[in-house]
Amino acid sequence: MAGLTLKRPTRPRALISLVPMIDVMLILLVFFMVTSTYLNLDMIPAVRQAEAPAPAPAGAETGGTVMIRLGADGVPVLRGQAMPGAALMAELSGILARDPLTRVIVLPSGAATTQALVSVMDAAAQAGAVRLRVIRLEARP
């Protein structure tokens, strides 16, 4: 009698499934979308004066940007100089007289009072600002 040989079936190779990895990636995507903050970067000009485009033709929208920082002490700072109350309104009136479509951006400190912010907004409105925006930067934990 010839030798009896038993053949064991070969084990099938384990398949690596991509489904768990895709699930984790989708959960991470949703998590980062929900926890991220979106800042409109168009509100702060990223072009230097030397790189500024040529002047627009008559009738086209023009206007520069002026940023007013409001410190924790409630004193507005325009172009690096502290300008309380009437001085701020006079300076803004001069700027807006040259270009009425100038954007006025107010960047208040987190410690600034609401009354100080309202006073700066009133001064800008009385100076003739028609494009006024208040922005708030958030600290990331």
C-alpha positions in Angstrom: 0.0 0.0 0.0 1.3 3.3 -1.0 1.8 6.0 1.7 -1.3 8.0 2.6 -0.7 11.7 2.4 -3.1 14.2 3.9 -3.3 17.6 2.4 -4.2 20.4 4.7 -6.1 23.2 3.1 -4.1 26.4 2.8 -5.2 29.2 5.0 -6.7 32.1 3.1 -4.7 35.3 3.5 -6.3 37.9 5.7 -7.7 40.8 3.9 -7.0 44.3 5.2 -10.3 46.2 5.2 -10.2 50.0 4.6 -13.7 50.5 6.0 -12.5 51.2 9.6 -9.8 53.7 8.4 -12.4 55.5 6.2 -14.8 55.7 9.2 -12.1 57.2 11.4 -11.1 59.7 8.7 -14.7 60.9 8.3 -15.1 61.3 12.1 -11.9 63.3 12.2 -13.1 65.4 9.2 -16.4 66.2 10.9 -14.6 66.9 14.2 -12.1 69.4 12.7 -14.9 71.1 10.7 -17.0 71.7 13.8 -14.2 72.8 16.0 -12.4 75.1 13.6 -13.1 78.8 13.3 -13.4 80.6 10.0 -11.9 84.1 9.7 -12.8 86.2 6.7 -9.4 87.2 5.6 -10.7 89.5 2.9 -11.4 92.1 5.7 -7.7 92.8 6.2 -5.8 93.9 3.1 -2.8 91.7 2.4 -1.4 94.0 -0.3 1.3 96.5 0.5 0.9 100.1 -0.8 3.8 99.4 -3.3 2.0 96.4 -4.6 -1.4 98.1 -4.8 -3.2 97.9 -8.2 -3.5 100.9 -10.4 -6.3 103.4 -9.5 -9.7 102.4 -10.6 -11.5 104.3 -13.3 -14.1 107.0 -12.3 -17.3 105.5 -11.0 -15.7 102.3 -9.9 -15.6 101.3 -6.2 -12.5 102.5 -4.5 -11.4 102.9 -0.9 -8.5 102.1 1.4 -8.7 100.5 4.8 -8.1 102.1 8.2 -7.8 99.9 11.3 -8.6 101.2 14.8 -7.4 99.1 17.7 -9.3 99.4 20.9 -7.1 98.6 23.9 -8.1 97.2 27.3 -8.0 100.8 28.7 -10.7 101.9 26.2 -8.4 104.3 24.3 -8.6 103.9 20.5 -5.3 103.6 18.6 -5.2 104.8 14.9 -2.0 104.3 13.0 0.0 103.7 16.2 -1.2 106.9 17.9 -3.7 107.0 20.8 -6.6 109.2 19.7 -9.3 109.7 22.3 -12.8 110.9 21.3 -12.8 114.1 19.3 -9.3 113.6 17.9 -10.3 110.2 16.5 -13.4 111.8 14.9 -11.4 114.6 13.4 -8.7 112.3 12.0 -11.4 109.9 10.5 -13.2 112.9 9.0 -10.0 114.0 7.2 -9.4 110.5 5.9 -13.0 110.0 4.8 -13.1 113.5 3.1 -10.3 112.3 0.8 -11.9 108.9 0.1 -15.5 108.4 1.3 -15.4 104.7 0.6 -12.6 104.0 3.0 -13.2 100.8 5.1 -13.0 101.4 8.8 -12.2 98.3 10.8 -12.4 98.3 14.6 -10.3 95.6 16.4 -11.3 95.7 20.1 -9.3 94.0 22.8 -11.1 91.2 24.7 -10.8 93.3 27.8 -12.3 96.5 26.3 -15.6 97.7 27.5 -18.7 97.6 25.4 -19.2 101.4 26.0 -15.7 102.1 24.6 -16.5 100.0 21.4 -19.8 101.9 21.0 -18.0 105.2 21.4 -15.5 104.3 18.6 -18.3 103.2 16.4 -20.3 106.4 17.0 -17.2 108.5 16.3 -16.7 106.6 13.0 -20.3 107.0 12.0 -20.3 110.8 12.8 -17.1 111.1 10.8 -19.0 109.7 7.8 -17.9 106.1 7.6 -20.3 104.0 5.5 -18.1 100.9 5.5 -17.6 100.1 9.2 -16.7 96.6 10.4 -15.9 95.2 13.9 -13.8 92.1 14.0 -12.9 89.9 16.9 -9.9 87.6 17.0 -10.3 84.5 19.1 -7.5 82.9 21.0 -7.2 79.2 20.4 -6.9 77.0 23.5 
